[in-house]
Amino acid sequence: MKLRTRLHRAAALALLPLLALTACGSGDTDGTAPAGAQAAPKDDPVADVRKVDAVAALLPADVRKAGTLRVGSSVGFPPGAYYPNGTDKDPEGQDIDIADAVAKVLGIELERQDASFETILPALGSGKYDVGTGNFGVTAERLRTIDFVTYINDGQGFAVRKGDTKLGKKKITDLVQLCGLTIGTGAGTTFEATLTAEKGVCAKAGRKPYDVKVYAENGATLTALQQGRIDVIMSTINGLRHQASQPASQTEFLGEFHRLDVGFAFKKGSPLTKGFQAAVNELIKDGTYTRILEKWGTTASAIDASEINPRAHL
């Protein structure tokens, strides 16, 4: 079954981290890969996924009849979700593959709509989207209004400009290490929430406080780092590790700070969660899940089984 993707692409989402380094625009209209964009791996583990009737039966009857779900999708950077061939082409990445594979198991199609990260969770409550994707970490605050179905374990990490010695290339294990520095991160993220909640640690340690700069696009955050307007980026473990592996980014990954379950997001009380959980577990059982993570180099984030609303660790 071919998945139907409806993409509403805003210009602000067009900037990829590597594109920011080359001062390119939102992608070539002729479909060629923009300069600096990383080509997607060719393996297609989703191609052979088929509908599983027993899992599809867990969806509400009206959803099975309609055959589609509206997905609010935050497209940022590899390996999660990005545009390797320009924004006039479909996005690719780990999150895209997992969502598409889940949809095939459920026998439905996805109407994927681009949205900025910070707008997706509120829009679930209003009914604009049926499900949200974008590396949403499960937190106690979010669990008050959102239901989650987990599919990976990612989390929080830090990166600096290559050669920057302010932090001495040390792994960040305590936010006190950041005192006096300027940290760039994404709007509406767990990173912003963590940095805001813990801002008093520097005063307690008798140190100058750190400053937090929030950006709507990941490309803008990396540009700020390259231009010296921020000293360090706080973002996803997988994203920063992948970014540092690309020579053009000129960044260094400073290690994992905090692991966090990541999942599909739904409005509280959604009847879709059991079907999505069963579909993820089906993909784990038949090996498709492992192939997807191997494709994107994220096997360290594998989970043994999907959970609905696991205990939050943040």
C-alpha positions as CSV (number, residue, x, y, z in Angstrom):
1,M,0.0,0.0,0.0
2,K,1.3,3.4,-0.9
3,L,1.2,6.0,1.8
4,R,-0.4,9.3,0.8
5,T,1.5,12.3,2.2
6,R,0.1,15.8,2.2
7,L,2.8,18.2,3.0
8,H,2.2,21.8,4.0
9,R,5.8,23.2,4.0
10,A,6.5,26.4,5.8
11,A,9.7,28.3,4.8
12,A,10.9,28.3,8.4
13,L,11.1,24.5,8.3
14,A,13.2,24.5,5.2
15,L,16.5,25.1,6.9
16,L,18.4,22.0,7.7
17,P,21.5,22.1,9.9
18,L,23.9,21.3,7.2
19,L,22.2,23.7,4.7
20,A,22.7,26.5,7.2
21,L,26.5,26.1,6.7
22,T,26.3,26.6,3.0
23,A,23.8,29.5,3.1
24,C,21.4,27.7,0.8
25,G,17.7,28.4,0.6
26,S,14.7,26.1,1.1
27,G,15.7,23.5,-1.4
28,D,15.9,23.3,-5.2
29,T,12.6,23.3,-7.0
30,D,13.8,20.9,-9.6
31,G,14.1,18.1,-7.0
32,T,17.8,17.9,-6.8
33,A,19.4,17.6,-3.4
34,P,20.4,21.1,-2.1
35,A,24.1,21.7,-1.6
36,G,25.2,20.3,1.8
37,A,22.2,18.1,2.3
38,Q,23.0,14.5,3.3
39,A,21.6,11.9,0.9
40,A,19.3,9.4,2.6
41,P,20.3,5.7,2.9
42,K,18.9,3.6,0.1
43,D,17.6,0.6,2.1
44,D,13.8,0.5,2.3
45,P,12.8,-1.7,5.2
46,V,9.2,-0.4,5.0
47,A,8.6,-1.7,1.5
48,D,7.7,-5.2,2.6
49,V,5.5,-4.3,5.6
50,R,1.9,-5.6,5.2
51,K,-1.3,-5.0,7.1
52,V,-1.9,-7.2,10.1
53,D,-5.6,-7.7,10.5
54,A,-5.5,-8.4,14.2
55,V,-3.6,-5.2,14.9
56,A,-5.8,-3.1,12.5
57,A,-8.9,-4.3,14.3
58,L,-7.7,-2.3,17.4
59,L,-8.4,0.9,15.6
60,P,-11.9,2.5,16.0
61,A,-14.4,1.5,13.3
62,D,-14.6,5.1,12.0
63,V,-10.9,5.3,11.5
64,R,-10.8,1.9,9.7
65,K,-13.6,3.1,7.5
66,A,-12.0,6.4,6.7
67,G,-8.6,4.8,6.2
68,T,-6.6,7.9,6.9
69,L,-5.1,9.8,9.9
70,R,-3.9,13.4,10.0
71,V,-0.3,13.6,11.3
72,G,1.3,16.8,12.6
73,S,4.9,16.3,11.7
74,S,7.9,18.3,12.8
75,V,10.7,17.9,10.2
76,G,14.0,19.0,11.5
77,F,17.3,17.2,10.9
78,P,18.7,13.6,10.3
79,P,18.4,11.0,11.5
80,G,14.9,11.7,12.8
81,A,13.2,13.6,9.9
82,Y,14.6,15.8,7.2
83,Y,14.5,16.8,3.5
84,P,17.4,15.2,1.7
85,N,16.1,16.2,-1.7
86,G,14.5,19.6,-1.0
87,T,11.2,20.6,0.5
88,D,9.3,19.8,-2.7
89,K,10.0,16.1,-2.1
90,D,8.9,13.8,0.7
91,P,10.8,13.9,4.0
92,E,12.9,11.0,5.1
93,G,14.3,9.7,8.4
94,Q,13.9,7.3,11.2
95,D,10.6,8.9,12.5
96,I,9.2,8.9,8.9
97,D,10.0,5.2,8.4
98,I,8.6,4.1,11.7
99,A,5.4,6.1,11.2
100,D,5.0,4.8,7.7
101,A,5.6,1.2,8.8
102,V,3.1,1.5,11.6
103,A,0.5,2.9,9.1
104,K,1.0,-0.1,6.8
105,V,0.6,-2.6,9.7
106,L,-2.7,-0.7,10.6
107,G,-3.8,-0.6,6.9
108,I,-4.2,3.1,6.8
109,E,-2.7,6.1,5.0
110,L,-1.1,9.1,6.6
111,E,-1.9,12.7,5.7
112,R,1.3,14.3,6.9
113,Q,1.2,18.0,7.6
114,D,4.4,19.9,8.4
115,A,4.2,21.9,11.6
116,S,6.6,23.7,13.9
117,F,7.5,21.5,16.9
118,E,6.0,23.7,19.6
119,T,2.6,23.9,17.8
120,I,1.9,20.2,17.5
121,L,1.0,19.1,21.0
122,P,-1.6,22.0,21.5
123,A,-3.1,21.2,18.1
124,L,-3.7,17.6,19.1
125,G,-6.1,18.8,21.8
126,S,-8.0,21.0,19.4
127,G,-8.4,18.1,17.0
128,K,-6.3,19.5,14.2
129,Y,-4.2,16.4,14.1
130,D,-4.9,12.8,15.1
131,V,-1.3,12.1,16.0
132,G,2.0,14.1,16.4
133,T,5.5,13.1,15.5
134,G,8.8,15.0,16.0
135,N,10.9,13.2,18.6
136,F,8.5,14.1,21.4
137,G,10.0,13.0,24.8
138,V,7.7,11.7,27.5
139,T,7.7,14.0,30.5
140,A,5.4,14.3,33.5
141,E,4.3,17.7,32.4
142,R,3.2,16.5,28.9
143,L,1.5,13.4,30.3
144,R,-1.0,15.7,32.0
145,T,-2.6,16.5,28.6
146,I,-1.0,14.1,26.1
147,D,-1.0,10.3,25.6
148,F,2.2,8.7,24.3
149,V,3.0,5.5,22.5
150,T,6.8,4.9,22.7
151,Y,9.0,3.8,19.8
152,I,12.5,4.8,20.7
153,N,14.6,5.9,23.7
154,D,16.6,9.0,22.8
155,G,17.2,12.0,25.1
156,Q,19.2,15.1,25.8
157,G,22.8,15.9,24.8
158,F,25.2,18.7,24.1
159,A,27.5,19.8,21.3
160,V,30.0,22.6,20.7
161,R,32.0,24.0,17.8
162,K,34.8,21.7,16.8
163,G,37.9,22.9,18.6
164,D,36.1,24.9,21.2
165,T,37.8,24.3,24.6
166,K,35.5,26.2,26.9
167,L,34.1,23.0,28.2
168,G,37.4,21.1,27.8
169,K,35.7,18.4,25.6
170,K,34.2,17.0,28.8
171,K,30.9,15.2,28.9
172,I,28.2,17.3,30.5
173,T,27.0,15.6,33.6
174,D,25.9,18.7,35.6
175,L,24.4,21.9,34.3
176,V,26.8,23.8,36.6
177,Q,29.4,23.1,33.9
178,L,27.5,25.5,31.7
179,C,27.5,28.4,34.0
180,G,28.5,31.6,32.3
181,L,27.9,30.2,28.8
182,T,25.2,30.8,26.3
183,I,23.1,27.7,25.3
184,G,21.0,27.4,22.2
185,T,18.1,25.1,22.0
186,G,14.7,24.5,20.4
187,A,11.4,26.2,21.3
188,G,8.9,24.2,23.2
189,T,11.4,21.3,23.8
190,T,12.3,19.3,26.9
191,F,15.7,21.0,26.5
192,E,14.2,24.4,27.0
193,A,12.1,23.2,29.9
194,T,15.2,21.6,31.6
195,L,17.4,24.6,31.2
196,T,14.6,26.9,32.5
197,A,13.8,24.8,35.5
198,E,17.4,24.4,36.5
199,K,18.6,27.9,35.9
200,G,19.1,28.5,39.6
201,V,21.9,25.9,39.9
202,C,24.6,28.5,39.0
203,A,23.6,30.9,41.7
204,K,23.6,28.1,44.2
205,A,27.1,27.3,43.1
206,G,28.2,30.9,43.3
207,R,28.7,31.1,39.6
208,K,27.5,33.4,36.8
209,P,24.2,32.1,35.4
210,Y,24.0,30.5,31.9
211,D,22.0,32.2,29.2
212,V,19.4,30.4,27.1
213,K,18.7,31.3,23.5
214,V,15.6,29.6,21.9
215,Y,15.3,29.0,18.2
216,A,12.3,27.9,16.1
217,E,14.5,26.0,13.6
218,N,17.4,23.7,14.1
219,G,19.3,25.3,11.2
220,A,19.2,28.6,13.0
221,T,20.6,27.0,16.2
222,L,23.5,25.6,14.3
223,T,24.2,28.8,12.5
224,A,24.3,30.7,15.8
225,L,26.8,28.1,17.1
226,Q,29.0,28.5,14.0
227,Q,28.9,32.3,14.2
228,G,29.8,32.3,17.9
229,R,26.5,33.7,19.1
230,I,26.0,30.7,21.4
231,D,28.6,28.5,23.0
232,V,26.8,25.1,23.1
233,I,23.7,23.4,21.7
234,M,21.4,21.3,23.7
235,S,19.4,18.9,21.6
236,T,18.6,15.2,20.9
237,I,21.3,12.6,21.5
238,N,20.8,11.0,18.1
239,G,20.6,14.3,16.2
240,L,23.7,15.8,17.7
241,R,25.7,12.5,17.4
242,H,24.7,12.3,13.7
243,Q,25.5,15.9,13.1
244,A,28.9,15.6,14.6
245,S,29.6,12.7,12.3
246,Q,29.2,15.0,9.3
247,P,32.5,16.9,8.6
248,A,30.6,19.9,7.2
249,S,28.9,20.6,10.5
250,Q,32.2,21.2,12.4
251,T,30.7,20.2,15.7
252,E,31.7,17.9,18.5
253,F,29.2,15.8,20.5
254,L,29.7,16.1,24.3
255,G,27.9,12.9,25.2
256,E,24.5,11.9,26.7
257,F,23.1,14.0,29.5
258,H,19.7,12.4,30.1
259,R,17.9,9.5,28.4
260,L,14.2,9.9,27.6
261,D,11.5,7.7,26.1
262,V,10.2,9.1,22.8
263,G,6.8,8.4,21.3
264,F,3.9,9.2,19.0
265,A,1.7,11.9,20.7
266,F,-2.1,11.9,20.9
267,K,-4.7,13.9,22.7
268,K,-5.5,12.6,26.2
269,G,-7.9,9.7,26.0
270,S,-7.3,9.0,22.3
271,P,-8.7,5.6,21.1
272,L,-5.7,5.3,18.8
273,T,-3.0,4.4,21.3
274,K,-3.7,0.6,21.6
275,G,-3.5,0.2,17.8
276,F,-0.3,2.2,17.5
277,Q,1.3,0.3,20.4
278,A,0.4,-3.1,18.9
279,A,1.7,-2.0,15.5
280,V,5.1,-0.9,16.9
281,N,5.4,-4.2,18.8
282,E,4.5,-6.1,15.6
283,L,7.4,-4.2,13.8
284,I,9.7,-5.1,16.7
285,K,8.7,-8.8,16.5
286,D,9.1,-9.2,12.8
287,G,12.5,-7.4,12.6
288,T,11.4,-4.4,10.6
289,Y,12.0,-2.1,13.6
290,T,15.6,-3.3,13.9
291,R,16.2,-2.8,10.2
292,I,14.9,0.8,10.4
293,L,17.2,1.7,13.3
294,E,20.1,0.0,11.5
295,K,19.4,2.1,8.4
296,W,19.6,5.3,10.4
297,G,22.4,4.3,12.8
298,T,20.2,4.6,15.9
299,T,20.3,1.0,17.3
300,A,21.5,2.3,20.6
301,S,18.0,3.9,21.0
302,A,16.1,0.6,20.4
303,I,13.3,-0.4,22.9
304,D,12.3,-3.9,23.7
305,A,8.6,-3.2,23.6
306,S,6.3,-0.2,23.1
307,E,4.5,1.3,26.1
308,I,1.5,3.6,26.5
309,N,2.3,6.5,28.9
310,P,5.4,5.0,30.5
311,R,6.6,6.5,33.8
312,A,8.3,9.8,32.9
313,H,11.9,10.4,34.0
314,L,11.8,14.2,33.6
